Amino acid sequence: MKIKTSFIFLILIMIFGCKNPVATENKVPGTIIFSDSFNDPSFKDWRTSNDPSTPSLPDYAIQITSAQKRLGNSSVKFELHNNDQEQYSGKRAELRRWPPDEQFAERWFAFSIFLPDNYQIDPKSAESVAQWHNYPDLNLGEQWISPPLCLLTKNGNWFVVIIWDDNKISDMEEITLNNKQIIVDLGSYENDKNKWIDWVFHVKWGWSDSHKPVLEIFKDGKLVYSRKGPNTTNDETGVYFNIGIYKWDWLTNPQKSVLTERTIFIDEVKIGDANCSLSDFYPVD
């Protein structure tokens, strides 16, 4: 009887005890911490690029419009003229998220851009259509420099520019001299005109490899650029997000541009936390 009982126990161990437990992934769902489909003309969740020390932006500069829309009833139209009033040391029509984010934040940014048919090529002059700007440590005497990350158009192509600096006081000349900058050509925008293009930027900010910084860029759901490495400047606060048109040459080097006006539409802006993934933003719905 003892042998029989032991045999049965051995069989039970073989049937039930030798199975490996099924591993389950308890992924924390992502959170959309901000979204805007641009139905509110007050832009209450944004700051405009209007410098309080200068005349107000013209009425056409930033408008809610139903002329183009990605999903809902409207989008935001940005229109900039070369003779517009200077705003914050440049020619710009932008909306910005404020205040700046925390240091080393990991975020997902999604937005859709519509370039109209008349979005002409400007061979030697670029414009920013989205940028993530650092806030300098003014209390230490630091000055404003170019943004750590921006999406540009120039000479018929999309470009992304990344800069970084681990120095406490950042200087644009030193950054350029020491090659702390990458310019990425993302290809022609000619076939992207007159339709919505959906962009998603996944960024973990950091000015040192020790921060494990990451940048992934998706265009219409496809990964078009990926990099692990420094992507911001050494500041006490993080970056703030801007959308719209900033064309610096119209103030500092107007002879470089052959254009007098720029117009774009932007819609369906979303910002997600570190737990998000591409599926939280694309397809756009």
C-alpha positions as CSV (number, residue, x, y, z in Angstrom):
1,M,0.0,0.0,0.0
2,K,2.9,2.3,0.8
3,I,4.5,1.7,-2.6
4,K,1.1,2.3,-4.4
5,T,0.6,5.6,-2.6
6,S,4.1,6.8,-3.4
7,F,3.6,5.9,-7.1
8,I,0.4,7.9,-7.3
9,F,2.1,10.9,-5.6
10,L,4.9,10.7,-8.1
11,I,2.4,10.7,-11.0
12,L,0.6,13.8,-9.6
13,I,3.9,15.7,-9.4
14,M,4.7,14.8,-13.0
15,I,1.3,16.0,-14.2
16,F,1.0,19.2,-12.1
17,G,4.2,20.1,-10.5
18,C,6.5,20.2,-13.5
19,K,4.5,22.9,-15.4
20,N,6.2,26.3,-15.5
21,P,3.9,29.1,-14.3
22,V,2.7,31.4,-17.1
23,A,4.5,34.7,-16.9
24,T,2.1,37.7,-16.9
25,E,3.1,41.2,-17.8
26,N,1.5,43.8,-15.6
27,K,2.1,46.8,-17.8
28,V,0.8,50.0,-16.3
29,P,-1.5,51.7,-18.8
30,G,-0.4,55.0,-20.2
31,T,-2.0,58.3,-19.3
32,I,-2.8,61.1,-21.7
33,I,-2.0,64.1,-19.6
34,F,-3.0,66.7,-22.2
35,S,-5.1,66.8,-25.4
36,D,-6.5,69.5,-27.6
37,S,-8.7,69.2,-30.7
38,F,-8.9,73.0,-31.0
39,N,-12.5,73.8,-30.5
40,D,-11.9,76.6,-28.0
41,P,-10.8,79.9,-29.5
42,S,-9.6,81.2,-26.2
43,F,-6.7,78.7,-26.2
44,K,-7.0,78.6,-22.4
45,D,-4.6,75.7,-22.1
46,W,-1.9,77.5,-24.1
47,R,0.2,80.6,-24.1
48,T,0.4,82.6,-27.3
49,S,3.7,83.9,-28.7
50,N,2.5,87.5,-28.2
51,D,5.2,89.4,-26.4
52,P,3.5,91.8,-23.9
53,S,6.0,94.5,-24.7
54,T,5.0,94.6,-28.3
55,P,1.7,95.2,-30.2
56,S,-0.7,92.2,-30.2
57,L,-0.5,89.5,-32.8
58,P,-2.5,90.2,-35.9
59,D,-5.9,88.5,-36.0
60,Y,-4.9,86.1,-38.8
61,A,-1.8,84.8,-36.8
62,I,-3.5,82.1,-34.7
63,Q,-7.1,81.2,-35.5
64,I,-9.5,78.3,-34.9
65,T,-10.8,77.3,-38.3
66,S,-13.1,74.7,-39.9
67,A,-11.4,75.1,-43.3
68,Q,-9.2,72.0,-42.4
69,K,-9.6,69.5,-39.6
70,R,-8.1,66.2,-38.7
71,L,-11.0,64.6,-36.9
72,G,-13.5,67.0,-35.3
73,N,-15.0,70.3,-36.4
74,S,-11.9,72.5,-36.5
75,S,-8.1,72.9,-36.2
76,V,-5.7,75.8,-35.4
77,K,-4.4,77.8,-38.3
78,F,-1.0,79.6,-38.0
79,E,-0.2,82.3,-40.5
80,L,3.0,84.4,-40.5
81,H,4.0,87.3,-42.7
82,N,7.5,88.5,-43.1
83,N,6.5,92.1,-42.1
84,D,4.8,91.0,-38.9
85,Q,5.8,92.5,-35.6
86,E,8.8,91.0,-33.9
87,Q,7.8,88.7,-31.0
88,Y,10.3,87.4,-28.5
89,S,13.3,88.2,-30.7
90,G,11.8,86.6,-33.8
91,K,9.0,86.4,-36.3
92,R,6.6,83.8,-34.9
93,A,3.0,82.7,-34.6
94,E,3.1,79.9,-32.0
95,L,1.3,78.3,-29.1
96,R,3.2,77.0,-26.1
97,R,2.5,74.7,-23.2
98,W,3.5,76.3,-20.0
99,P,5.1,75.9,-17.5
100,P,8.2,73.8,-18.5
101,D,8.1,70.1,-17.8
102,E,10.2,68.5,-15.1
103,Q,13.8,67.5,-15.6
104,F,14.4,64.1,-17.2
105,A,10.7,63.6,-18.0
106,E,9.7,60.9,-20.4
107,R,6.9,61.9,-22.7
108,W,5.0,61.1,-25.8
109,F,3.9,64.0,-28.1
110,A,1.5,63.6,-30.9
111,F,0.2,66.2,-33.4
112,S,-1.1,66.3,-36.9
113,I,0.2,68.9,-39.4
114,F,-1.5,70.0,-42.7
115,L,0.7,71.8,-45.2
116,P,-1.5,73.6,-47.8
117,D,-0.9,73.3,-51.6
118,N,0.7,76.8,-51.6
119,Y,3.4,75.7,-49.1
120,Q,6.3,76.7,-51.3
121,I,9.9,75.8,-51.1
122,D,12.2,78.3,-49.5
123,P,15.6,77.0,-50.6
124,K,17.9,78.7,-48.0
125,S,15.6,79.6,-45.1
126,A,14.0,77.2,-42.6
127,E,11.1,77.5,-40.2
128,S,10.1,75.6,-37.1
129,V,6.7,74.0,-37.0
130,A,7.1,72.3,-33.6
131,Q,9.8,72.7,-31.0
132,W,10.7,71.7,-27.5
133,H,12.6,74.6,-25.9
134,N,14.8,74.7,-22.9
135,Y,14.3,77.4,-20.2
136,P,17.7,78.9,-19.5
137,D,19.0,79.4,-15.9
138,L,18.6,83.1,-16.0
139,N,19.6,83.4,-12.4
140,L,23.1,82.1,-13.4
141,G,23.4,84.5,-16.3
142,E,22.6,81.9,-18.9
143,Q,21.2,83.2,-22.2
144,W,18.6,81.9,-24.6
145,I,19.9,79.5,-27.2
146,S,18.3,77.3,-29.9
147,P,15.8,74.6,-28.7
148,P,17.1,71.1,-27.9
149,L,14.6,69.6,-30.3
150,C,12.7,71.0,-33.2
151,L,10.8,69.9,-36.4
152,L,11.6,72.1,-39.3
153,T,10.9,72.5,-43.0
154,K,13.5,73.8,-45.4
155,N,14.2,73.6,-49.1
156,G,11.2,71.2,-49.6
157,N,12.2,68.8,-46.8
158,W,11.3,67.9,-43.3
159,F,14.2,68.2,-40.8
160,V,14.7,67.4,-37.1
161,V,17.5,69.2,-35.2
162,I,18.8,67.9,-31.9
163,I,21.2,69.8,-29.6
164,W,22.5,69.0,-26.2
165,D,25.0,70.3,-23.6
166,D,26.1,69.1,-20.2
167,N,27.7,72.4,-19.2
168,K,25.8,74.3,-16.6
169,I,25.9,77.5,-18.7
170,S,25.1,76.6,-22.3
171,D,26.5,78.6,-25.2
172,M,25.4,78.1,-28.8
173,E,28.9,78.7,-30.2
174,E,30.4,76.2,-27.9
175,I,27.7,73.6,-28.8
176,T,28.3,74.0,-32.5
177,L,32.1,74.0,-32.1
178,N,32.0,70.7,-30.1
179,N,29.5,69.0,-32.5
180,K,26.8,68.7,-29.9
181,Q,24.2,68.9,-32.6
182,I,22.6,66.5,-35.1
183,I,20.6,67.5,-38.1
184,V,18.3,64.8,-39.5
185,D,16.9,65.0,-43.0
186,L,13.5,63.2,-42.9
187,G,12.8,63.6,-46.6
188,S,10.6,65.6,-48.9
189,Y,7.3,67.2,-47.9
190,E,6.1,67.6,-51.5
191,N,3.9,64.6,-51.4
192,D,2.7,65.5,-47.9
193,K,1.0,68.7,-48.9
194,N,-2.8,69.1,-48.9
195,K,-3.2,66.2,-46.4
196,W,-2.8,65.5,-42.7
197,I,0.5,64.1,-41.6
198,D,0.5,62.5,-38.1
199,W,3.7,62.9,-36.0
200,V,4.5,61.1,-32.8
201,F,7.7,62.0,-30.8
202,H,8.7,59.7,-27.9
203,V,11.3,61.5,-25.8
204,K,13.1,60.7,-22.6
205,W,15.1,63.8,-21.8
206,G,18.7,63.9,-20.6
207,W,22.0,65.7,-21.3
208,S,24.2,62.7,-20.4
209,D,24.2,59.1,-21.4
210,S,23.8,58.3,-17.7
211,H,20.2,59.7,-17.9
212,K,19.4,57.1,-20.6
213,P,17.9,59.6,-23.0
214,V,15.8,58.3,-25.9
215,L,14.3,59.9,-29.0
216,E,11.9,58.1,-31.4
217,I,10.1,59.8,-34.2
218,F,7.1,58.3,-36.0
219,K,5.5,59.7,-39.1
220,D,2.1,58.3,-40.0
221,G,2.8,55.4,-37.7
222,K,6.2,54.4,-39.1
223,L,9.4,54.9,-37.2
224,V,11.5,57.3,-39.2
225,Y,14.3,58.1,-36.7
226,S,15.6,56.6,-33.4
227,R,18.5,57.5,-31.2
228,K,19.8,56.8,-27.7
229,G,21.9,59.7,-26.5
230,P,21.9,63.2,-25.1
231,N,19.0,65.4,-26.3
232,T,18.7,68.4,-24.1
233,T,20.6,71.0,-22.1
234,N,21.7,71.1,-18.4
235,D,19.0,73.3,-16.9
236,E,17.1,73.5,-13.6
237,T,13.8,72.9,-15.4
238,G,12.8,70.8,-18.3
239,V,11.5,71.9,-21.7
240,Y,8.3,73.4,-22.9
241,F,6.4,72.4,-26.0
242,N,5.6,74.8,-28.9
243,I,3.6,74.4,-32.0
244,G,3.2,76.9,-34.9
245,I,5.5,78.9,-37.2
246,Y,8.8,80.4,-36.1
247,K,10.9,81.8,-39.0
248,W,14.0,83.5,-37.6
249,D,15.5,84.6,-40.9
250,W,12.7,87.1,-41.5
251,L,14.2,89.1,-38.6
252,T,17.9,88.4,-38.7
253,N,18.6,87.4,-42.3
254,P,15.6,88.4,-44.4
255,Q,17.6,88.3,-47.7
256,K,17.9,84.5,-47.3
257,S,14.1,83.9,-47.8
258,V,12.3,84.2,-51.1
259,L,8.9,84.0,-49.3
260,T,6.7,86.6,-47.7
261,E,4.0,84.3,-46.0
262,R,3.7,80.9,-44.4
263,T,0.5,79.1,-43.4
264,I,0.1,75.7,-41.7
265,F,-2.7,73.9,-39.8
266,I,-2.2,71.7,-36.7
267,D,-4.8,69.5,-34.9
268,E,-5.2,66.6,-32.4
269,V,-2.4,67.5,-30.0
270,K,-1.8,64.9,-27.3
271,I,0.8,64.5,-24.6
272,G,1.3,61.2,-22.8
273,D,3.3,59.9,-19.9
274,A,6.2,57.4,-19.8
275,N,3.8,54.4,-19.8
276,C,2.2,55.2,-23.1
277,S,3.1,53.6,-26.4
278,L,2.5,54.4,-30.1
279,S,-0.9,52.6,-30.1
280,D,-2.1,55.3,-27.7
281,F,-1.7,57.9,-30.4
282,Y,-1.8,56.1,-33.8
283,P,-4.0,55.6,-35.6
284,V,-5.5,59.0,-34.8
285,D,-9.0,58.6,-33.5
